[in-house]
């Protein structure tokens, strides 16, 4: 595994796992809300895993210089070659050779998919902070004086 893959997988699996744990603690009193929450959390986790797997595959293709396949080739003799890879902005310079017209075309193709898993980080952070805030509010409301601490006699 490459270091970029390890980072992608840690972010995608670590963030939702933390959120699932925090929210599961908060929502344990209502079974219906818990079931609905688990279904939506599973869906979000599945989407983030799918996006991360796609991003890792695209990053591997960029590293191997085999990612220039966006345009279909018309004939068997047509060729495509990755000339340059640029990580920021994420794009690949591709050279297409067309055998029928005997021409070559050099184009930049965007690869923003590799940074798509980063979009899940703010969502996970917002959910985690919201769950932490709700936990504190519930604990504070559960104490008799509302101060958040229980006085021992």
C-alpha positions in Angstrom: 0.0 0.0 0.0 1.2 3.5 -0.8 1.2 6.2 1.9 -1.5 8.1 0.1 -3.7 5.0 0.2 -3.2 4.6 3.9 -4.1 8.2 4.5 -7.3 7.9 2.4 -8.4 4.8 4.2 -7.6 6.1 7.6 -9.6 9.3 7.0 -12.5 7.5 5.4 -12.8 4.7 7.9 -11.6 6.5 11.1 -13.9 9.5 10.8 -17.2 7.7 10.3 -16.2 5.1 13.0 -15.7 7.9 15.5 -19.0 9.5 14.5 -20.9 6.2 14.7 -19.5 5.5 18.2 -20.4 9.0 19.5 -23.9 9.0 18.0 -24.7 5.4 19.1 -24.0 6.5 22.6 -26.4 9.5 22.3 -29.3 7.8 20.5 -29.5 4.6 22.6 -32.8 5.6 24.2 -35.0 5.6 21.1 -34.9 2.4 19.0 -36.6 3.8 16.0 -34.2 6.8 15.8 -31.3 4.4 16.3 -32.4 2.1 13.4 -32.9 5.1 11.1 -29.6 6.5 12.1 -27.7 3.2 11.6 -29.2 2.9 8.1 -28.2 6.4 7.1 -24.7 6.0 8.7 -24.2 2.7 6.9 -25.2 4.4 3.6 -22.8 7.3 4.1 -20.0 4.9 5.1 -20.6 2.8 2.0 -20.5 5.9 -0.2 -17.3 7.1 1.4 -15.7 3.7 0.9 -16.8 3.5 -2.7 -15.5 7.1 -3.4 -12.2 6.3 -1.7 -11.7 3.1 -3.6 -12.3 4.9 -6.8 -9.9 7.7 -5.8 -7.2 5.2 -4.9 -7.6 3.4 -8.2 -7.3 6.6 -10.1 -4.2 7.6 -8.1 -2.6 4.3 -8.9 -3.3 4.8 -12.6 -1.8 8.2 -12.4 1.3 6.9 -10.7 1.6 4.1 -13.3 1.0 6.6 -16.1 -1.9 4.6 -17.5 -4.8 6.9 -16.8 -5.3 8.4 -20.2 -8.3 6.5 -21.4 -11.1 9.1 -21.2 -11.6 9.4 -24.9 -12.5 6.3 -26.9 -10.1 5.3 -29.6 -11.7 4.7 -33.0 -9.2 2.2 -34.6 -6.9 -0.5 -33.4 -3.8 1.5 -34.6 -4.7 4.6 -32.6 -2.6 5.2 -29.6 -2.7 7.0 -26.3 0.2 7.9 -24.0 0.5 9.7 -20.7 3.0 12.5 -21.1 2.9 14.2 -17.7 1.2 13.8 -14.4 0.4 16.8 -12.2 -0.9 16.3 -8.7 -2.1 19.9 -8.0 -4.3 20.7 -9.8 -4.8 17.0 -10.4 -4.6 16.5 -14.1 -2.8 14.4 -16.7 -1.3 15.4 -20.0 -2.3 12.9 -22.6 -1.1 12.4 -26.2 -3.6 10.8 -28.5 -2.3 9.5 -31.9 -4.9 8.9 -34.6 -3.8 6.5 -37.3 -6.6 7.5 -39.8 -5.6 11.1 -40.0 -2.0 10.6 -38.9 -2.4 13.4 -36.4 -1.4 13.8 -32.7 -3.3 15.7 -30.1 -2.0 16.7 -26.7 -4.7 17.5 -24.1 -4.9 18.0 -20.3 -7.5 15.8 -18.6 -8.7 16.7 -15.1 -8.6 14.1 -12.3 -10.4 15.7 -9.4 -11.8 12.3 -8.4 -8.7 11.6 -6.4 -9.5 14.3 -4.0 -13.2 13.5 -3.6 -12.8 11.6 -0.3 -11.6 14.8 1.3 -15.2 16.1 1.0 -16.2 13.7 3.7 -13.9 15.2 6.3 -16.0 18.3 7.1 -19.2 16.2 7.2 -17.6 13.8 9.7 -16.2 16.6 11.8 -19.5 18.5 11.9 -21.4 15.4 12.9 -18.8 14.5 15.6 -18.9 18.0 17.1 -22.7 18.0 17.0 -22.8 14.6 18.8 -20.3 15.8 21.4 -22.3 19.0 22.0 -25.5 17.0 22.4 -23.9 14.7 24.8 -22.7 17.6 27.0 -26.2 19.3 26.8 -27.9 16.0 27.9 -25.5 15.5 30.8 -25.9 19.1 31.9 -29.7 18.8 31.7 -29.7 15.5 33.7 -28.1 17.1 36.8 -30.5 18.6 39.3 -29.0 22.1 39.4 -28.1 22.2 35.6 -24.4 23.0 36.3 -23.2 19.8 34.7 -21.6 18.4 37.9 -23.1 16.4 40.7 -22.3 17.5 44.2 -21.3 14.6 46.5 -22.6 14.7 50.1 
